[in-house]
Amino acid sequence: MIRKEWKIPFERPVVPAELLAGGCTPLLAAVLALRGVKTRAEMETMLRGGEELLEDPMLLTDMSLAVERVHRAVEKGEKTAVYGDYDVDGITSTCLLTDYLRSKGLECIPYIPDRSEEGYGLNDAAVAALREQGVELIITVDCGITAREEALYAASLGMDMIITDHHECGSGPLPEAVAVVDCKRPDERYPNHSLAGVGVALKLVCACEGCGSEMIERYCDLAAIGTIADVMPLVGENRYLVRRGLEKIRRDPRPGIAAMLRESSVDGKKLTASVVGFTLAPRLNAAGRLDCPSVAARLLMTDDPAEATALAVELCDLNRRRQSIETSIWDEANAMLAAAAPDAPIVLASDKWHQGVIGIAASRLAEQYSLPAIMVCLNGEVGKGSCRSYGGFNLFDALSACSEHLIGFGGHALAAGLNIRSDKLDDFRAALAQYYRENKPAPTAEVQPDLLVCDPALLDIDNVRSLDQLEPFGNANPRPVMCFCGVPLESAGDVGGGKHLRIRVRLGRESFEGIFFSHTERELDIHSGDIVDIAFTPQINEFRGHVSVQLLVSAIRPHDGGALCERILNGEREVLWAAAARCPERNDFVRVWHMAEQDGFRVPEDTEKILALTPPGMAEETFCLCLAVLCEAGLLASAAGGVRGAAKTRYDGKADLDGTGIMRQLRSNRGDRHG
């Protein structure tokens, strides 16, 4: 059985009246409040914010210098190169800026390096090759912020360079270029430090043109795809650009995107950020991973529908090949770790792996072992590695601390790349393990629902459908995850050839069907009739004209009431809302009181020992509530004044259990749901 730590929010959710008055459903209002949106004005900005969310591109440091140099290149007709990256963000950035410069009459060469042969970022050989083609100006996109030596080399050849990037700048000086435009510059005053590389490229185009609206309409689709694929926060102007871009693709996709949608069997009219992230982006990424980034670039820039179809077919074939290679690498990596479970960052290396695919395998390893993972592709004495974090561990800081063992590195806190000599692998692995032990992030629960649902009415069709207003979902604006706690599992069975699990659970008087992909009944060790906790995202399911709410399950376990019991025993009244379904009845009090009347009875101090006393057939939460009510009524008491350590007291007269504050609150809460 798969075991994960859960953290269930037992407090009653806040439903701001101002949001309800503004037209929100109770469910949408509760989710917005959890995300800090509590006024009608904040709601309007979040759900329907427009161009007012866009920041002035001229606020970006060095932007005026970059604009002046681009204008000079246009005036003089200088041959220009756009130097990008081989991932989706880099490809979309390259296409966007190349298309713009060509529209201004420039001869513009898009250059995306070969992942295996050249690696990430600028290199002297590529710079020299561009100079031989007559290039006078290089503009980088999604790369270049650490290319100090390459910038000097370009200058020595008589070329100017404009750097546009969004990666961390590192500790050294910035490259000596005409302009260095990076939203993460240490001296940056631009409000949004989380632009994608394509977002920075779009800002340059808007600044050069002096008409942001026209350029945004022209390129918002590319900006949306790159921003989603690079997992940038979908808030503020990023959210607006992505929403605008998705609308453009649904309305009028460029030929290459339309062809890719067809070949991927995606209904373009129903396109979401999730579809881009999990369906379109992997196909575009496959081109760069397998050293064919020009296929993706040509697809996005072509105006020929026939060529677009051929390129889309090629991309899908490349993606299938990528999946096959990934599976092979994944199996080999797991075999390397079979001897003993790792307890420090995973660092694996092989000369058999494909450089373009190891990053995906590293992500899967990080998730499986709950540890940062680094996979290194060796080529003789040198290796190139892909790094993925886990649990909030800052990879960029870790690589900085261990840099003496590396040739070089770059990236973000959550994902990075490195170059290393093969004879330094053991030293690097040991240094990284030591750094991890000294800077290990505090453990966090793997299952953290946003909202505990106790009232089935909260999941009616109108409430669930209203969550669509939160689209686009993504980083910093994820799909809300909800949970049921202690509900009967009416049925459970494998579907899809035994690969997936279909369940049916009951909350109050309502039943809900759910699907848990890539999990089975046997693996989870759950069975019909069990009482379970379930984490899920609600969604609308339409089948043959029937509309219903379906639960997209993300975690399920046999019910564990320990966390709620702990808080009941601690006297936390705010969690009584979550405990209302376990409200004791008269017979429950009778059973517990008979236990308390036994000679020598005393409530243990330890929660687990208390729960071990729960009478057969009684819910643990009900037992703890009985003890708390008996204490409030004066029938049990402890020296410290709480439930722990309490024993029977002398009491004259008849205790009014129903009159206690706990029982009044429990029954009031229960009435809210079932009245």
N, C-alpha and C positions, 0 to 999 in steps of 0.2 A: 504493500500500500504506500502511496506517495504521501509524505507528511510535510506540511508547511505550517509556518507560524501565521496566525490570523490576528488581526486587530480590528475588532468590530466596534463601530461607533454607537454606543448605547444611549447617548443623550437624544432627547427629542429634537428633530431638525427644526431650524428656524424657517418660518415661511413669512417673509416680510409682507405686511398688508399693502404697502405701496406698490410692490410688484404685482400682487393680485389685482389691485385697482388698475394697473397698467396693462392688464390683459393676459398676464402669465397664468398658466395652470398651477395648481399647488406643487406638482412635481418639478416643473421648470423653475418656479420661484425658489424652491428648496435647494436645487442644484446651483442656481445662480448665487444664492446667499453663501453657500459653501465656498464659492470661488470669489467671495469678496464683493459681489454685486448686490447692493441692498437698496438702491434708490432707482427711481424711474429713469433718471438721466443716465445713470451708469448702465442700466439695462439697455437703453436705446443705443448707447455707444457700443456695447458688447455685441448686441444682436444685429444692429443695422448701421453701424458706423460707416461713414463714407470717406471721401477724399480728405476730409478734415483730419483723418488719422495719419495722413502722409506727412513725413517730416521734410523740411527744406533740404534738398541735396547739397546746397552750398554750405550747409553747416559742417559737412564732412571736411576734416582737415586736409589741406592740399587740393581740395576739389577745384578751386579757382585756377590753380596751376595746371591741373590736368585738362580743364576745359580750354584754357588758352593754348596749350600745346596741341590738342586735337584740332582746334580751329586753324592753327597754323599749318598742320598737316593737310587739312582740306584745301586751304587756300593755295598751297604749293603743289598739291597733287602728289604727296609723298607716298611711296609704297609702305604699307603698314602691315604688321603681323599682330594677330590676337593669339596670345599664348595661354592655353587653358589647362584643364585637368581632365583625366579620363573617367571621372565619375559623373553622375547625372548633373550635379550642380555645375561642375566644370564644363560639361558639354553644352548645357543650356546657356551658360554664360558666354561661351565661345560663339555659339550660334547667334545669340542676341546682339552682341557687339559687332560681329562680322557683318551681319545683315544691315545694321545701322550705318556702319562706315561705308559699305558698298552703296547704300542708298544716297550717300553724300558724294558719290563719284570716285571714291578712293579704290585703288587696287589693294585689296585686303586679303592676306593669307591666313586662314585659320590653322593653328598648329596645336595639336594635342599629342603629347609625347607617348611613346610606346611604353606600356606599363612594365613589361618584363625587361626590355633592353635599356630604357632610359630612367624609369622610375618616376616618382612624383617631382614636380617642379621644374624649374629651369635647369639647363645644363649647357656647358660651354660649346659642345659639339652642335647642339641645335641652334644656339645663338649664331655660331659661325656659318652654319648652313643658311640661315635666314639672311645673313649679311651678303652671302654670295648671290642670293636671289635679288639683291638690291633693296632690301628692307632698311628703312631709315628710322622707323619708330616701332618699338615693341610695346604693346599694352598687355599686361598680364591680367588674367581673370581667375579668381579662386586659387591663386597661388602667388608666390613671389615675395612674401613678407620677410622671409629669412634668406633671400637670394642675394646676399651682400657681394659675394665674389663674382657671381654671374652678372650683376649690374655693373660692376667695375669692368668686367671683361667686355660687355657690350659697349660701354663708353670708350674703351680703348680701340674698338673697331669703328668708332664714329657713329654709333647708334644711340638714340635717346630711348629712355624706358619710362613708362608710366606703370606703376604697380597698383592694381586693385585686388583686394583680398579681404577675407573675413576671419582668418585664422589668428591664433595667438602670436604675438610678436616676439616672444622669447626675451631673454635678458640682455642680448647684445644690441648694438646700435642698429637703427633702421638702414636699409639699403640706400646708397646714394643714387637717387633717381630724380627725374624731373618732378615727379609727384608720387607720393606714397599715400594711397587712399585705402584705409582699413578701419572699419568700425570698431576694432579692438585696439587701436593705437593707445598707448598709455596716456597721451595728451588729448584724446578724442573728446570733443564736446557734443558730438551727435547723440541725440537721445536714445536711439535704438542701437545697442551694441550687439544685437542678435540677427542682423541681416545675413542672409545666405550670400555666397559669392555672386550668384545671379542677381541678388538684390542690390549689391554694390554696383554691379555692371549696369543695372537699370538706372540707378541713381546717376551714374556718369552720363548715360544717354539723355536722361531728363535735363541734367544740368547743361549739357552741350546744346540741346535743342531749345532750351528755354521755354518749353511747353510740356509740362509734365503730363497733363491729361491725355494728349495725343499719343505720347510714347507709352504710357501705361496701357492704353487700350490696344496698342499695337503689340506689346510684348508681355502683357500680364500672364498669358498662358505659359510661356517659357519660365517666367518668374515663379509661377505657382508650382510647376513641376519640379524645378530645382530646389525651391524652398521646402517642399514636402519631402523630397528624396533625401535632403541633407538634415532632416529632422530638426529644423529650426522652430523656435517657439511660435505657435500660431496665435499670437495676441498682437494688439495694436496694429501697426501698418502691415506687418507680416500677414496677419489674419485678413486684412482688407485685400491685399494683393492676391492671396490665395483664393479668397472667395470670388474676387473679380475674374481671376484667371480660369477658375472652374466654370463660371458662367459663360465665359467666352468660348471655352472648349465645347460646352453643351450646345451653344448657339451656332457657332461657326468655326469648327476646328480647322486648322491648317491641314493640308493634304496628308502630311506624314503622320500627324496625330490621329486623324480619322482612319487611316489605314491600320495603324497600330491598335486602335480600338476594335476594328473589325477582326483582325487576326487574333486578338486576345479574347474574342467573344464577349466584349464589354458593351453594354448599352450606354452609348455616350450621353443620352438624355438623363441617365441616373448616375452620372459620374460623381464620385465623392473623393475627398482627400485620401481615404483608406484605399480606394481602388487604385489611385495613382501610386500610393506607397507600396502596395502589395502586388500589383499587377503590371502597371506600366513601367515604373521605375526599375524593377528587376530586369526587364527586357532591355531597357536602355543601358543599364549597368553592365549587362552581360557583354555588350560590345567592348566596353573598356576593359573588363576583366579578362577577356580572351584576346586582347591586343587588336581589336578592330573598332576603335572609337569612331573612326571616320564613317562607319556605317550609320551609327546613331546620329552623327552630325549632319550627314547628307539627308537622312530621313526628315529631320526637323527643319531643314532649309529648302527642301525641294518644293517646287510648285507643280510638278508633274504627277498626277494621280497614279499613273501606271508605274513610274519609278518608285513612288511611295509604297505601293503595294508590294513590289519586289523586295524593297529594303525591309519592310515590316515582316515579311516572310523570313528573310534572312535573320533578322533579330530574334524572332521566335525560335528558330533553329539553334542559334547561338545560346539562347537561354536554356534550352533542353540539354545542350552539351555541357553548359555550366553546372546544371543540376547534377548530372552524372559525375562530373569531376568532384563536385562538392561532397557527394555521398562517399566516394572513394577516400577522400582526405579525412572525412569525419570518422569513418570506420578505422583508419590507421591511427588517428590521434587517440581514439578511445582505447585501442589495443595498447598503446604506449602507457596509458594511465591505469591499466587493468590491475597491475600488481598492488598498488596502494592508492587510496583516495588522497588527493593533494590537500594540503592545509595552508598553502601560500600561493601567490600568483603562478599560474601555469605558464611555463615557457618550454615550448616544444620546437624542434627543428628537424628538417628533412631536406634532402636534395631531390626528392621525387615529387614534391608538391608544386602546384601551379600558383605562381605569385598572385595572380588576379583573383583567386578564389579563397585563399586562406583567411581573409578577413571575415567571410561569412561563417566559416568553420570556427574561428575564434569567438564569434558572437554566440554560437551554439554551445561551445564549451563553457563560456562564462555563465550562461544561464543554467546549464546542467549541473555544474559544480559550485555555483554561487561564489565564484572567484574571478578576479581579473585574468584574462587569458591572452597570451602572446604566441603567435605561430610564426616561425621564421623559415623562409624558403632559402636554402643554401645554394650557392653557385660558386664552387671552389672554396676559396678562403673567406668569402664575404657572403653575408646573408641579409635579406630584406624581410622585415617583420611587420605584421599587422597586429595591432593591440586593441583590445576591447576591455572596458572597465565593467565593474559590477558593484552594486551596493553603495554608490556614491564615492568610491575611491577615485581620487584625482590622478589620472594617468600622466597627464602632462607634468605635474609636479614630481611624480615618482620618477619619470624618465629624466627630468632635470637633475634630481638628486643622484641618479645612477649614470650620469652622462659620461663619466670618465671611462666607462666600459663600452661606449657606443661611438660609432663613426659620426652619426648624426641622427636627429629625430625631429618630429614636428606633429602638430595636430591639436586636439582638444582635450579637455578633462576626461571625456568619455571614450574617445577613440583617437588613435594616433598611429604613426608609422615610424619605423626606425631602420637604421643600417648598422650592422655589427659584424666584426670579424668572428669567424667560427671559433677561434681559440679563446675568445672572450665570453663565450656563452655561459660557461659554468660560473665565472666570476660575476657576470651580470645577473644570472639567476639567483645567486646567493645574496648579492647586494639588494636586489629587488625584494627578496623574501624578508631581509632584515628591515628594510624601509617599511614594508607592509606591516610587520609586527609592531613597529613603533608608531605607525600612523593608520592602524586598522580602523575603518569607520565603525561607528556604533551600529550594532545589529538592528535591523528593522524588520518588521513583519512583512512577509512576502505577499500576503493577502490583506489588503487594506481597503475595504469597500468605503465608498463615500457616504453611503446612506443605508441605515437599517430600515427595512420596510416592514411595518407591523399591520398596516391597513391595506387590504387588497384593493380598495377603491383607488389608491394612489397609482395603481398600475392598470387603470382602464385605458382604452384605446386613445382617448383624447389626451390624457396625460402623457402617455408614451410617445405619441406622435408629436407632441409639442417639443420634445427634446431635439427634433430635427433642426430647430432654430439655432442650436448651438454649433451646427456645422459651419466651417470645416473643423473636424476633430483632428488632433495631433498633439505634438509636444506642447506642454503648458495649457492645453485645452483638450484633455483626453475624453473619450466617451465615459460618462459617469458609470461607475460600478456600484451595484447595490447588492444587498444580501437579505436572505431570510435566515432566521435563527431558530432552530428547534422545530422544524416543520416535518410532517409525515411525508415519506417518500411513497407515493401511491403505486408507482410502477417504474421499472428501470430495465432497459434492454438494449443490446448492441444493434446498431444499424450500419448501413454502408459497407456490407461485407465484413462486419465485425470490427471495423476501424473506429467507429464513433458510438457515443452513448446517447440514447434518448431517454428522458425522464419525465415524470409527472409528479408534482408536489402540490400539497394543499396548504393554503393560508386562510384561516378562518373558514368562510363558506365557499371560497373560490379555489379552483384548481388551475395550475399553470403548467404548460408543457415547455420543456427545455431541451437543448442539444448541447452536448459537450464534445467538441471535435477532438479527434486523435487521442481519446481515452476510452477505456472499456470498463464494464461492470466488475470484471475480475480484478483488473489492475487497481481499481479504487476500493475494492472490498466493501461495496455497499449493495444492499438488497432491498427489494420491495418490502415495505413495512417498517423500515428503519426510520428513526428520527434523525434528521440531518440539518447541517448548516450548508448554505449554498450561496456562492457569489456569482453575480451575473450582470449582463447588460441587457435591459429589455429592448425589444425591437418589434416592429410591426411585421406580421407574416400574412401575405395575401396569397391564397391558393384556391383556384377555381371559384373566384368570386367571394370566398369566405375570408374575412379579415379578423385576425386575432392577435393577441400579444404572445410573443414567444421569448423565452429566456435564452440568451446566448451565454452559456455557463463558462466561467473561468476557473472555478474551484468548487469542490464539494467534499464534505467530510462527515463522518458520524457526529452527531451533535455533541458539542463540548460546552457545557455551561459554566466551566470553571471561572472564566474571566468575569462574567456577570455576577456569579456568586461572591467572588472576592469583593466586588464593589458593594454588593448588598450588605455583606458582613461588615464592611468598613463604614456603613451608615450613609452612603452617598445617595441622597434622595433623588438626584437628577436621573438616575438610571432606572427608577421605578417605572418610567414610561415603557422601557423595553421589557420589563418583567411583568407587565399587566396580564399577559396571557397565562402566566403561571400563578395567578392570584389564588391563595389558599381558600379552600372551602372548610366547612365546619368539621368534616371527618378528618381532614388533614391536621387541624389543630388538636383534635382528640388524640390522634396517633402520636403526635410529637409530645403532647403533654404527658401521656402515659410513659413515654421514654424519660422525660424530665423528672418524673416522680420517683424513678428508681433510685435506691440508696446510692450515694456516691456519684450521682451523675453531675458532670460539669462539661460545658461546651469546651472542646479543645481550643488551643491557641492557633494551631496550624490549619490552614484552609483545607488541605487534602484530607486531614484527619476528620475534620468536620463533615466533609462531603461523604466520607466513608461510612458515616452513621445514617445516611439517608435511608428511610424505610423502603422496603421493596415496592416497586410500582409507583413511587412518588418521584417527581422531577426534583433534581438537586436545587433548582432555583426556588421551587415551592417550599422545600425544607428550610432553606436559608431565610425565606420570607417569614415562615412560621416562627423561627427563632427570633428574628428581629421584632416581630409584632409582640411576641410574648415578653420580650425585654421592654418594649415601649409601654406595654400594659402593666408592668411592674411584677409580673409573675416570675420572671427570671432577672437576675442582676449580676453584675461583676464589679470588682473593685475599680476597674478602669472606666466603667460606665458603658461599655459596648457589649457586643454579643460574645466575643471571645472571652473564654474563662467564666461565662455566666453559669449560675446554678439557681435552683428553685429558692424562692424567698417566702417569708411569711406574708400572707395577704388575706385581709379580712374583707369579706363581701364577695361579690361577683364581678369579675373583670369584664369590661366592655371592649372586646377585641375589635368589633366593627367600628367603634368610635375612635380608634387610634388613627393618627395621621397617615400612617403607612397604608392602612386598609382603605381609608377614604380616597387617598391618591390613586391606589391601584384600581379601585372600582370606577373612579372618575375616568381614568385613562382607558379602562376597558370599555366604558360606555362610549367614549369618543369613537371607538372603532366599530362597535357592534350595535350602537343605539339606533 
